[in-house]
Amino acid sequence: MFSSISGYLDGLIENNPDEVSHINSCFDTRNQNLLSEDGTQTFAALGLKGDGKQT
């Protein structure tokens, strides 16, 4: 399960290089603080690339 989710997240960057700049998750950082108390849930934070314009 771990490798399939990690691969999916890596694919988001590879398949969207103009939109996604980076992803922070427990799958790449191994940071246990990104897991729920019981270890069954986590999240991934996607950093998006801008176009240089403010909205």
N, CA, C and O of each residue as an XYZ file, in Angstrom:
220
protein
N       0.824     -1.185      0.000
C       0.000      0.000      0.000
C       0.870      1.250      0.000
O       0.617      2.186     -0.758
N       1.897      1.267      0.852
C       2.772      2.429      0.968
C       3.382      2.808     -0.374
O       3.361      3.979     -0.755
N       3.921      1.842     -1.089
C       4.604      2.150     -2.352
C       3.616      2.612     -3.422
O       3.973      3.444     -4.257
N       2.399      2.102     -3.420
C       1.436      2.541     -4.441
C       0.994      3.985     -4.191
O       0.829      4.751     -5.141
N       0.804      4.359     -2.940
C       0.424      5.744     -2.634
C       1.594      6.677     -2.897
O       1.417      7.751     -3.473
N       2.773      6.280     -2.484
C       3.967      7.085     -2.724
C       4.180      7.285     -4.220
O       4.506      8.390     -4.655
N       4.000      6.239     -5.005
C       4.134      6.324     -6.456
C       3.090      7.233     -7.070
O       3.380      7.976     -8.007
N       1.868      7.176     -6.543
C       0.811      8.054     -7.037
C       1.176      9.515     -6.796
O       1.032     10.347     -7.692
N       1.645      9.829     -5.596
C       2.026     11.204     -5.272
C       3.190     11.672     -6.146
O       3.191     12.807     -6.622
N       4.175     10.808     -6.356
C       5.287     11.157     -7.250
C       4.781     11.434     -8.665
O       5.266     12.337     -9.346
N       3.810     10.652     -9.089
C       3.236     10.828    -10.419
C       2.527     12.166    -10.584
O       2.492     12.723    -11.681
N       1.962     12.682     -9.494
C       1.306     13.984     -9.580
C       2.301     15.066     -9.997
O       1.976     15.942    -10.799
N       3.505     15.001     -9.450
C       4.540     15.974     -9.818
C       5.014     15.717    -11.247
O       5.118     16.646    -12.048
N       5.298     14.464    -11.558
C       5.821     14.116    -12.883
C       4.820     14.434    -13.998
O       5.210     14.892    -15.072
N       3.542     14.191    -13.744
C       2.524     14.389    -14.763
C       1.988     15.818    -14.826
O       1.262     16.171    -15.755
N       2.344     16.631    -13.847
C       1.853     18.007    -13.783
C       2.984     18.970    -13.426
O       2.847     19.738    -12.474
N       4.089     18.950    -14.156
C       5.254     19.746    -13.778
C       5.031     21.255    -13.822
O       5.749     22.005    -13.161
N       4.050     21.702    -14.588
C       3.767     23.137    -14.667
C       2.821     23.606    -13.567
O       2.673     24.808    -13.347
N       2.184     22.668    -12.877
C       1.211     23.019    -11.847
C       1.659     22.682    -10.424
O       1.398     23.451     -9.499
N       2.328     21.546    -10.238
C       2.691     21.081     -8.894
C       4.185     21.267     -8.679
O       4.996     20.744     -9.443
N       4.550     22.016     -7.633
C       5.972     22.246     -7.368
C       6.542     21.227     -6.388
O       7.695     20.819     -6.525
N       5.748     20.810     -5.396
C       6.235     19.843     -4.418
C       5.057     19.252     -3.644
O       3.946     19.780     -3.665
N       5.331     18.152     -2.969
C       4.324     17.510     -2.121
C       4.994     17.139     -0.801
O       6.075     16.550     -0.786
N       4.342     17.490      0.303
C       4.799     17.077      1.631
C       3.799     16.073      2.180
O       2.602     16.352      2.259
N       4.295     14.906      2.557
C       3.434     13.880      3.146
C       4.298     12.954      3.992
O       5.526     13.011      3.944
N       3.639     12.108      4.761
C       4.400     11.146      5.564
C       5.069     10.110      4.669
O       5.986      9.413      5.104
N       4.616     10.006      3.419
C       5.189      9.020      2.507
C       6.570      9.421      2.007
O       7.362      8.559      1.627
N       6.871     10.721      2.003
C       8.218     11.126      1.590
C       9.062     11.610      2.761
O      10.287     11.497      2.726
N       8.423     12.148      3.801
C       9.196     12.673      4.937
C       9.331     11.673      6.072
O      10.225     11.801      6.909
N       8.452     10.680      6.110
C       8.384      9.698      7.219
C       8.095     10.384      8.554
O       8.389      9.838      9.617
N       7.513     11.595      8.489
C       7.176     12.365      9.671
C       5.906     11.790     10.292
O       4.829     11.894      9.704
N       6.020     11.198     11.449
C       4.890     10.562     12.116
C       3.840     11.574     12.583
O       2.702     11.199     12.866
N       4.215     12.849     12.663
C       3.253     13.884     13.051
C       2.204     14.115     11.969
O       1.195     14.773     12.221
N       2.426     13.588     10.774
C       1.460     13.737      9.687
C       0.439     12.600      9.652
O      -0.400     12.533      8.754
N       0.522     11.705     10.644
C      -0.422     10.592     10.752
C      -1.431     10.860     11.854
O      -1.138     11.570     12.817
N      -2.630     10.284     11.709
C      -3.615     10.368     12.780
C      -3.104      9.557     13.974
O      -2.168      8.768     13.842
N      -3.724      9.759     15.137
C      -3.290      9.058     16.349
C      -3.273      7.550     16.182
O      -2.367      6.878     16.674
N      -4.274      7.014     15.486
C      -4.333      5.561     15.316
C      -3.562      5.077     14.087
O      -3.510      3.876     13.823
N      -2.960      6.006     13.331
C      -2.119      5.636     12.198
C      -2.869      5.208     10.955
O      -2.268      4.664     10.029
N      -4.185      5.447     10.916
C      -4.966      4.991      9.763
C      -5.243      6.095      8.747
O      -5.753      5.822      7.660
N      -4.908      7.354      9.094
C      -5.188      8.453      8.175
C      -3.989      9.397      8.112
O      -3.238      9.544      9.076
N      -3.835     10.016      6.981
C      -2.797     11.013      6.789
C      -3.274     11.994      5.723
O      -4.396     11.883      5.229
N      -2.438     12.935      5.378
C      -2.782     13.852      4.308
C      -1.525     14.198      3.539
O      -0.406     13.988      4.008
N      -1.730     14.727      2.358
C      -0.617     15.193      1.534
C      -0.888     16.654      1.186
O      -1.982     17.002      0.742
N       0.104     17.496      1.390
C      -0.018     18.915      1.057
C       0.716     19.168     -0.253
O       1.921     18.936     -0.357
N      -0.018     19.642     -1.245
C       0.563     19.931     -2.558
C       0.906     21.406     -2.656
O       0.067     22.267     -2.393
N       2.141     21.692     -3.035
C       2.554     23.054     -3.327
C       2.332     23.317     -4.798
O       2.866     22.605     -5.648
N       1.549     24.333     -5.103
C       1.223     24.634     -6.487
C       2.120     25.743     -7.012
O       2.488     26.663     -6.281
N       2.462     25.641     -8.279
C       3.257     26.676     -8.929
C       2.330     27.812     -9.344
O       1.193     27.589     -9.760
N       2.832     29.013     -9.224
C       2.054     30.160     -9.659
C       2.457     30.570    -11.054
O       3.387     30.020    -11.644
N       1.741     31.540    -11.564
C       2.079     32.061    -12.888
C       2.693     33.459    -12.802
O       2.849     34.145    -13.813
N       3.040     33.873    -11.573
C       3.651     35.174    -11.385
C       2.658     36.304    -11.239
O       3.045     37.467    -11.128
N       1.382     35.971    -11.238
C       0.339     36.982    -11.111
C      -0.387     36.771     -9.779
O      -0.647     35.637     -9.376
N      -0.702     37.846     -9.122
C      -1.483     37.741     -7.899
C      -2.957     37.656     -8.243
O      -3.411     38.234     -9.231
N      -3.697     36.934     -7.424
C      -5.147     36.856     -7.652
C      -5.894     37.471     -6.498
O      -7.125     37.501     -6.506
